[in-house]
């Protein structure tokens, strides 16, 4: 019954935001904790600066995140594909990793939820996000991620320590991927009726610290409280706003591509 109620909440939220011309972010549901176990979900939004339908889809997904709890649902905006290619004064947010994840798709916006519908090269349209999101939030938590980020103002170096702890016994081919995101970037975006020259880009994926696939940390059975620690460093691009940069860490099973847990940490 609890899951059915939650699915109804997700569906109602999707219907509400898709039927409104303007969304009032102050008029939202109370954040919902589906399991009480700390399971988090990552939505990858494959978008583009010249995609006219992408802003509305992004707004819908962010409203869904706000309604369900920003500690439960994370969003990564991945600029990839033909409509993400910069022309003239449009910003360039494309990355090699994002292009690899996009996997040759031919349209935007597209989405994945914990890599559901991503591993076989097929992605979700925004109206298809609700069911895999509800399913993912009700999955048992198998890992916990503890991330520390230290930023040096003078050198702009970011040092990251990611501790992964098993929250249950499980088995698989487990990888960890560590990424840099930048929020609240102002630039040009195609919108219905023209171009918004002061559009605010949210949760922009800037690249990984350890490759598109990440690093393998274990293959085979994992037991409760098993712990794995990884350290990474990156020199922050001078064009990036350190006050708006975050480290996102997620764990996935390489066998089926499924993301099992995600964590987000501001660098300063």
SULURZI-V664558 format. One record per residue. N is the residue number from 1. RES is the residue in one letter. PSI is psi as a letter, one per 30 degrees, with the letter a starting at -180 (NA if undefined). Layout:
BEGIN
n: <N | N>
res: <RES | RES>
psi: <PSI | PSI>
END
This chain:
BEGIN
n: <1 | 2 | 3 | 4 | 5 | 6 | 7 | 8 | 9 | 10 | 11 | 12 | 13 | 14 | 15 | 16 | 17 | 18 | 19 | 20 | 21 | 22 | 23 | 24 | 25 | 26 | 27 | 28 | 29 | 30 | 31 | 32 | 33 | 34 | 35 | 36 | 37 | 38 | 39 | 40 | 41 | 42 | 43 | 44 | 45 | 46 | 47 | 48 | 49 | 50 | 51 | 52 | 53 | 54 | 55 | 56 | 57 | 58 | 59 | 60 | 61 | 62 | 63 | 64 | 65 | 66 | 67 | 68 | 69 | 70 | 71 | 72 | 73 | 74 | 75 | 76 | 77 | 78 | 79 | 80 | 81 | 82 | 83 | 84 | 85 | 86 | 87 | 88 | 89 | 90 | 91 | 92 | 93 | 94 | 95 | 96 | 97 | 98 | 99 | 100 | 101 | 102 | 103 | 104 | 105 | 106 | 107 | 108 | 109 | 110 | 111 | 112 | 113 | 114 | 115 | 116 | 117 | 118 | 119 | 120 | 121 | 122 | 123 | 124 | 125 | 126 | 127 | 128 | 129 | 130 | 131 | 132 | 133 | 134 | 135 | 136 | 137 | 138 | 139 | 140 | 141 | 142 | 143 | 144 | 145 | 146 | 147 | 148 | 149 | 150 | 151 | 152 | 153 | 154 | 155 | 156 | 157 | 158 | 159 | 160 | 161 | 162 | 163 | 164 | 165 | 166 | 167 | 168 | 169 | 170 | 171 | 172 | 173 | 174 | 175 | 176 | 177 | 178 | 179 | 180 | 181 | 182 | 183 | 184 | 185 | 186 | 187 | 188 | 189 | 190 | 191 | 192 | 193 | 194 | 195 | 196 | 197 | 198 | 199 | 200 | 201 | 202 | 203 | 204 | 205 | 206 | 207 | 208 | 209 | 210 | 211 | 212 | 213 | 214 | 215 | 216 | 217 | 218 | 219 | 220 | 221 | 222 | 223 | 224 | 225 | 226 | 227 | 228 | 229 | 230 | 231 | 232 | 233 | 234 | 235 | 236 | 237 | 238 | 239 | 240 | 241 | 242 | 243 | 244 | 245 | 246 | 247 | 248 | 249 | 250 | 251 | 252 | 253 | 254 | 255 | 256 | 257 | 258 | 259 | 260 | 261 | 262 | 263 | 264 | 265 | 266 | 267 | 268>
res: <X | X | X | X | X | X | X | X | X | X | X | X | X | X | X | X | X | X | X | X | X | X | X | X | X | X | X | X | X | X | X | X | X | X | X | X | X | X | X | X | X | X | X | X | X | X | X | X | X | X | X | X | X | X | X | X | X | X | X | X | X | X | X | X | X | X | X | X | X | X | X | X | X | X | X | X | X | X | X | X | X | X | X | X | X | X | X | X | X | X | X | X | X | X | X | X | X | X | X | X | X | X | X | X | X | X | X | X | X | X | X | X | X | X | X | X | X | X | X | X | X | X | X | X | X | X | X | X | X | X | X | X | X | X | X | X | X | X | X | X | X | X | X | X | X | X | X | X | X | X | X | X | X | X | X | X | X | X | X | X | X | X | X | X | X | X | X | X | X | X | X | X | X | X | X | X | X | X | X | X | X | X | X | X | X | X | X | X | X | X | X | X | X | X | X | X | X | X | X | X | X | X | X | X | X | X | X | X | X | X | X | X | X | X | X | X | X | X | X | X | X | X | X | X | X | X | X | X | X | X | X | X | X | X | X | X | X | X | X | X | X | X | X | X | X | X | X | X | X | X | X | X | X | X | X | X | X | X | X | X | X | X | X | X | X | X | X | X>
psi: <e | e | e | e | e | e | e | e | e | e | e | e | e | e | e | e | f | f | g | k | e | k | k | j | f | f | i | l | l | k | k | k | j | e | f | g | f | g | k | l | k | k | k | k | j | j | a | k | f | g | j | f | f | e | e | e | e | e | e | e | e | e | e | e | e | e | e | f | k | f | f | e | k | l | k | j | j | j | j | l | l | e | f | f | k | k | k | b | g | k | l | j | g | l | l | e | e | e | e | e | e | e | h | g | l | g | l | l | k | l | l | k | j | h | g | k | g | e | f | g | f | k | l | k | l | e | f | g | f | e | e | f | e | e | e | e | f | g | l | k | k | f | l | k | k | j | k | k | k | k | k | j | e | e | f | g | k | k | k | k | k | j | k | k | k | k | f | l | k | l | k | a | i | k | l | k | k | k | l | k | k | k | l | h | k | k | a | k | k | k | l | k | f | b | k | j | f | h | k | j | k | k | h | k | k | f | l | l | f | h | l | e | f | a | k | k | f | k | k | a | k | k | l | k | g | k | k | k | k | k | k | l | k | k | j | k | k | f | f | k | j | f | f | g | k | l | k | k | k | l | k | l | j | f | e | g | f | k | k | f | k | k | l | k | k | k | f | NA>
END
